[in-house]
Each structure stands twice: as structure tokens, then as C-alpha cells.
Amino acid sequence: MNSLYSTLYLVAVLGLLLAAVVLSDSLYLRSPSGVLMLFGIGLFLSLGFLLFGHIRFDETPSGEPEENRLRS
């Protein structure tokens, strides 16, 4: 399973790099607003990875769920 994740990670990174190269050919991205947009997207992705990269979505809860005290 680890080899599958590493392969998918490699494909995703190479896909993003290829997309960046293809998008860099656009005249809009060569303007200051395009560069600012690319910087903002890169910052958003980087902060998202740093803040939420440790979360696993397939984990099962470790204990009993807490009861909702609002219901009686």
C-alpha cells in the first residue's frame, strides 16, 4: 500500500509541475496580477498542507463517542 501512495504522490507532483509549465505560457500569468495569483495559490496550498497534512480521514474513532448533553 505504501508503494501505491508514493506512486500517486509522484504522479500528483509531476502533474502539478507540468500544469505550472503549461500555464506559464499564458500571457495573463506573465503580468503582475498573474504572478500574484500564482503566489496566492501556492501559499494557499502550502499552508493547507502544513496545517492539515497530518489529518487522516480513514481513521476510526479511538473511543466511545461523547454524548450530546443538549439532548435529554
CNS distance restraints for C-alpha pairs under 8 A (distance, minus, plus):
assign (resid   1 and name CA) (resid   5 and name CA) 6.50 0.50 0.50
assign (resid   2 and name CA) (resid   6 and name CA) 6.17 0.50 0.50
assign (resid   3 and name CA) (resid   7 and name CA) 6.01 0.50 0.50
assign (resid   4 and name CA) (resid   8 and name CA) 6.13 0.50 0.50
assign (resid   5 and name CA) (resid   9 and name CA) 6.00 0.50 0.50
assign (resid   6 and name CA) (resid  10 and name CA) 6.11 0.50 0.50
assign (resid   7 and name CA) (resid  11 and name CA) 6.20 0.50 0.50
assign (resid   8 and name CA) (resid  12 and name CA) 6.08 0.50 0.50
assign (resid   9 and name CA) (resid  13 and name CA) 6.18 0.50 0.50
assign (resid  10 and name CA) (resid  14 and name CA) 6.10 0.50 0.50
assign (resid  11 and name CA) (resid  15 and name CA) 5.91 0.50 0.50
assign (resid  12 and name CA) (resid  16 and name CA) 6.16 0.50 0.50
assign (resid  13 and name CA) (resid  17 and name CA) 6.22 0.50 0.50
assign (resid  14 and name CA) (resid  18 and name CA) 6.05 0.50 0.50
assign (resid  15 and name CA) (resid  19 and name CA) 6.03 0.50 0.50
assign (resid  16 and name CA) (resid  20 and name CA) 6.12 0.50 0.50
assign (resid  17 and name CA) (resid  21 and name CA) 6.31 0.50 0.50
assign (resid  18 and name CA) (resid  22 and name CA) 6.23 0.50 0.50
assign (resid  19 and name CA) (resid  23 and name CA) 5.99 0.50 0.50
assign (resid  20 and name CA) (resid  24 and name CA) 5.99 0.50 0.50
assign (resid  21 and name CA) (resid  25 and name CA) 7.00 0.50 0.50
assign (resid  22 and name CA) (resid  26 and name CA) 7.80 0.50 0.50
assign (resid  23 and name CA) (resid  29 and name CA) 7.31 0.50 0.50
assign (resid  24 and name CA) (resid  29 and name CA) 6.11 0.50 0.50
assign (resid  24 and name CA) (resid  30 and name CA) 7.15 0.50 0.50
assign (resid  25 and name CA) (resid  29 and name CA) 7.69 0.50 0.50
assign (resid  26 and name CA) (resid  30 and name CA) 6.92 0.50 0.50
assign (resid  27 and name CA) (resid  31 and name CA) 6.97 0.50 0.50
assign (resid  28 and name CA) (resid  33 and name CA) 7.89 0.50 0.50
assign (resid  28 and name CA) (resid  34 and name CA) 5.74 0.50 0.50
assign (resid  29 and name CA) (resid  33 and name CA) 7.35 0.50 0.50
assign (resid  29 and name CA) (resid  34 and name CA) 3.97 0.50 0.50
assign (resid  29 and name CA) (resid  35 and name CA) 5.82 0.50 0.50
assign (resid  29 and name CA) (resid  38 and name CA) 7.80 0.50 0.50
assign (resid  30 and name CA) (resid  34 and name CA) 6.10 0.50 0.50
assign (resid  30 and name CA) (resid  35 and name CA) 6.53 0.50 0.50
assign (resid  31 and name CA) (resid  35 and name CA) 6.36 0.50 0.50
assign (resid  32 and name CA) (resid  36 and name CA) 6.16 0.50 0.50
assign (resid  33 and name CA) (resid  37 and name CA) 6.10 0.50 0.50
assign (resid  34 and name CA) (resid  38 and name CA) 6.21 0.50 0.50
assign (resid  35 and name CA) (resid  39 and name CA) 6.13 0.50 0.50
assign (resid  36 and name CA) (resid  40 and name CA) 6.14 0.50 0.50
assign (resid  37 and name CA) (resid  41 and name CA) 6.23 0.50 0.50
assign (resid  38 and name CA) (resid  42 and name CA) 6.09 0.50 0.50
assign (resid  39 and name CA) (resid  43 and name CA) 6.05 0.50 0.50
assign (resid  40 and name CA) (resid  44 and name CA) 6.05 0.50 0.50
assign (resid  41 and name CA) (resid  45 and name CA) 6.18 0.50 0.50
assign (resid  42 and name CA) (resid  46 and name CA) 6.03 0.50 0.50
assign (resid  43 and name CA) (resid  47 and name CA) 6.03 0.50 0.50
assign (resid  44 and name CA) (resid  48 and name CA) 6.03 0.50 0.50
assign (resid  45 and name CA) (resid  49 and name CA) 6.16 0.50 0.50
assign (resid  46 and name CA) (resid  50 and name CA) 6.22 0.50 0.50
assign (resid  47 and name CA) (resid  51 and name CA) 5.91 0.50 0.50
assign (resid  48 and name CA) (resid  52 and name CA) 5.66 0.50 0.50
assign (resid  48 and name CA) (resid  53 and name CA) 7.15 0.50 0.50
assign (resid  49 and name CA) (resid  53 and name CA) 4.65 0.50 0.50
assign (resid  61 and name CA) (resid  65 and name CA) 7.77 0.50 0.50
